[in-house]
Amino acid sequence: MKKKIAIWAVVIFLIGLAVDKGYRIAHYRAETAMNLVQKNLQAFVGMKGKLFYTDSHVSLFTQSVILHNVRFAMPNGTIITAKRIKIMPIDQKKMAILTANAVHIDYLSLTMDMASLRIDNLKIPFNSDTEIFDGFLLQDISRLSFKKATIQGAFIRGEAGILRLGNWQINHYKLGSKTNQFFDHIEYVRPQSLMGINILRISKMGILGADLASVFVPLNEIKSPVNRDYNLIVQDISFLQNYQPIVKLDKLDIKTVRSEHLNFAGTVQGDHILTYTNSSIVPFREYLQKIGYSQINGNFSFDFTYKNDSRQLDVHQFDIEIKDMLKLGMNIQGQFPDRLIQHHVVALNKWFSFKNLEITSIDVNLHDVGFYKHIFHTRAEQTGETQQQVGQAIQSMLEQSSKGKDFDLDRQFYTALSEVLMQPSRSIQINVSPPTPIKIRDLTTLNFIELFKLANQINMTIKTKNP
């Protein structure tokens, strides 16, 4: 019996030593973790910045450092606050997990709120023991790297408008790496409307393969060509005016196929775009309503090149198919008044100002896929005539109009319509080369008569072509 008691005493003693040693090791690691976090956070704000928090503690089991009511005051005036930050450090340059709740950022005229933030395998760009750091700057974001970051409930407000994000996920962020981004439930509200549109809503969006970190590298520090190729996929897009839907699009797919310096080239495809004829963005909407069109839907695709130095935009093979109406093939050349990209950063407020694009030339190939039939049907219902009688009357009117007009362009137009009416397989070709560039904004405000007055003042030809 005494022997058993002695054995148990030894076992208990050894367990006690192990527990005590384990506690000491855990306590030591907890102190180390706290010191690492404090050093890194102080280096984050820099020697001239300020770090403040009301409470802190370390979990002995996970070695996670938890800070409450954190406030970073950066030397450049940026203020970052968070209700709670939890950090699991690995060493002075790497954190296994960083989470934050109720984050608020004030940067110049931009403010950002996040309900929660989580970053996995974060590597920070400085060593607080060997570097005298003046505080984390915007360009230092390019020096970070992490496996995955998730932001939920983001609200961003700035001069360009208000952006809301339900969820934003960033995978494989590192300079020189192809980063994938995924967004859910996006809403962007502009302070001013673009052709009647001031709200953009997107259900899902992905930006695949872009070198996101390089966006934050100062232009004079880029030593090698930067990969700018990416694939943008957007689903369930809605354009609204004062929360009333104007345009809906099922899917938008944009691929950049070439990028050199600040010049871009790529392809764009949109599936099932739907708009209503009461929308201000629809040309000749009053006329379309008179002949029975309440909505317009179809698909589109085009190739494009953009040269930032010359601000030149070329749109090639812009194919639009409008259901029960028309097929259009276009080539457009235009120029923006300002560069759209500065230091590799896209100026969103300029990209959303496509109404300021100045058209230098347009080539249009137009093919009827139901427009004439729609006119005949509507006219027949109004007059009580047959569609054949309506067609013959319109044919006679077009032939007479083509002979009696004073302007050659008018004669070309009516002759082309008459030829297509006789041979529906033919298409109408329109070539426009204005002596001075024309802004899209000016074209969208013209009615049918005003457009023809303008057309007679510029270099335009209209003719037909066999299929």
C-alpha positions, 0 to 999 in steps of 0.5 A, spaced: 500 500 500 505 504 501 509 503 495 502 504 491 502 511 495 509 513 493 508 511 486 502 516 486 506 521 489 511 521 484 506 521 478 503 527 481 509 531 483 511 529 475 505 532 473 505 538 477 512 539 474 510 539 467 504 543 469 508 548 472 513 548 466 507 548 461 504 554 465 511 558 465 512 556 457 505 559 456 506 565 460 513 566 457 510 565 450 504 570 452 509 575 454 513 574 447 507 575 443 505 581 447 511 584 446 511 583 438 505 586 437 506 592 441 513 593 437 509 592 430 504 596 432 508 602 434 512 601 428 506 601 424 504 608 427 512 610 426 516 615 431 511 621 430 505 617 430 501 615 436 498 608 439 492 608 444 488 602 447 484 601 453 485 594 455 489 588 452 490 581 454 493 574 452 490 568 451 495 562 454 492 557 450 492 560 443 497 566 444 493 571 441 493 578 443 487 582 444 486 589 444 480 593 445 478 600 443 484 601 439 486 608 436 492 609 431 494 616 429 498 616 423 504 622 422 500 623 415 494 625 419 490 618 417 486 616 423 484 608 424 480 606 430 477 599 432 473 596 437 477 590 438 483 587 434 486 580 435 493 578 433 496 571 433 503 573 432 508 568 429 515 572 429 516 580 428 514 579 420 509 575 420 502 574 423 498 567 423 491 571 424 489 578 425 482 580 426 478 586 427 471 589 429 468 595 428 474 599 424 473 606 422 479 609 417 479 617 416 484 618 410 484 625 407 477 626 404 476 619 404 472 615 410 471 607 410 468 603 415 468 595 416 464 591 420 469 586 421 476 584 418 480 578 418 487 577 415 491 570 414 498 569 414 500 576 414 507 578 413 508 585 415 514 590 411 518 592 416 522 589 422 521 594 428 528 592 431 532 594 426 528 599 422 527 606 424 520 607 421 516 613 420 509 610 420 506 606 415 504 610 408 500 608 402 505 606 398 507 601 403 501 597 402 505 594 396 510 591 401 505 587 405 503 579 403 498 575 405 494 568 404 487 571 405 483 577 407 476 578 408 472 584 409 465 584 411 460 590 411 464 595 408 462 603 407 466 607 403 465 615 402 469 620 398 468 625 393 467 620 388 461 618 391 459 612 396 461 605 396 457 599 400 460 592 400 457 586 403 463 582 403 470 583 400 475 577 399 482 578 397 486 571 396 494 571 395 496 578 395 503 579 394 507 584 389 508 580 383 503 575 384 496 574 381 491 576 386 484 574 386 478 578 389 471 577 390 465 581 392 458 580 394 452 585 394 456 592 391 452 598 391 455 605 388 452 611 389 454 617 385 453 625 387 451 626 380 448 622 375 451 620 369 446 620 363 440 619 368 444 614 372 446 615 379 446 608 382 450 602 380 448 595 384 452 588 383 450 582 386 457 578 385 463 581 382 470 577 381 477 580 379 482 575 377 489 575 376 491 582 377 497 584 380 493 588 386 499 590 390 503 593 384 497 599 384 500 602 390 508 602 388 510 609 386 511 610 379 518 612 379 520 605 383 517 600 378 523 597 375 520 592 371 514 591 367 508 590 371 503 584 369 496 588 368 492 582 365 486 580 369 479 578 368 473 581 371 466 578 371 460 581 374 453 578 375 446 581 376 448 588 374 443 594 375 443 601 373 438 606 377 436 613 377 433 615 384 433 607 386 428 606 380 431 601 375 433 603 368 438 598 365 439 591 368 445 586 365 445 579 367 453 578 366 459 582 364 465 579 362 472 583 361 478 580 359 485 584 358 489 581 353 495 586 353 497 591 357 504 595 356 505 601 361 499 605 362 496 602 355 490 597 356 487 592 351 482 587 352 475 584 350 468 585 353 462 581 353 455 583 356 449 578 356 442 579 356 442 587 357 435 590 359 433 597 359 426 601 358 424 606 353 422 611 358 429 611 360 433 617 358 439 613 356 435 610 350 436 614 343 429 616 340 425 613 346 419 617 344 419 614 337 420 607 339 414 608 344 410 610 339 411 604 335 410 599 341 417 598 344 416 598 351 423 595 353 429 593 349 434 587 351 439 584 347 447 582 348 453 586 346 461 584 345 467 588 343 474 589 343 478 595 345 484 599 346 486 605 350 492 609 350 493 613 356 498 618 354 494 620 348 487 618 351 485 615 345 480 609 346 479 605 340 473 600 340 473 594 335 468 590 332 462 592 337 457 588 336 450 589 339 444 584 338 437 588 340 432 582 340 426 583 335 429 590 332 436 590 330 443 588 329 449 593 329 456 592 328 461 598 330 468 601 330 469 607 334 475 612 335 475 617 341 479 621 345 478 623 353 479 630 355 483 627 361 487 621 362 483 616 366 489 612 369 494 616 374 500 612 377 497 606 375 491 607 379 484 608 375 480 614 377 473 612 377 470 618 377 473 619 370 471 612 368 464 614 370 464 620 365 464 616 359 459 622 356 465 626 356 468 621 350 469 625 344 468 621 338 473 622 332 470 617 327 464 611 327 463 606 322 456 602 323 453 596 320 446 596 321 442 589 319 434 589 321 432 583 325 425 585 326 424 593 326 421 593 320 416 588 321 414 591 328 413 598 324 408 594 319 404 591 325 403 597 329 401 601 323 397 596 321 393 596 327 392 603 327 390 604 320 386 597 319 390 596 313 394 589 312 402 589 313 403 588 306 399 594 304 403 598 310 409 596 307 408 598 300 405 605 302 412 606 306 416 603 300 413 608 296 414 614 301 421 612 301 422 612 294 419 619 293 423 622 299 429 620 296 428 624 290 425 630 293 430 632 299 435 638 298 441 635 302 445 629 299 445 625 306 437 625 306 437 622 299 442 617 302 438 615 308 432 614 304 435 610 299 438 606 303 432 604 307 428 603 301 433 598 298 433 594 305 425 594 305 426 591 298 431 586 300 431 585 307 438 581 307 442 587 305 445 592 311 446 599 312 453 602 312 454 609 316 461 612 316 462 618 320 468 622 320 466 629 324 471 635 322 471 636 330 470 631 335 463 630 338 462 628 345 457 623 347 454 627 352 451 632 346 449 626 342 445 623 347 441 629 348 439 630 341 432 628 338 431 625 331 430 631 327 436 635 331 441 629 330 439 629 322 441 637 322 448 635 325 449 629 321 448 634 315 453 638 318 459 633 318 462 628 314 457 622 314 455 617 308 450 612 308 449 606 303 447 599 303 451 592 303 449 585 301 450 580 306 
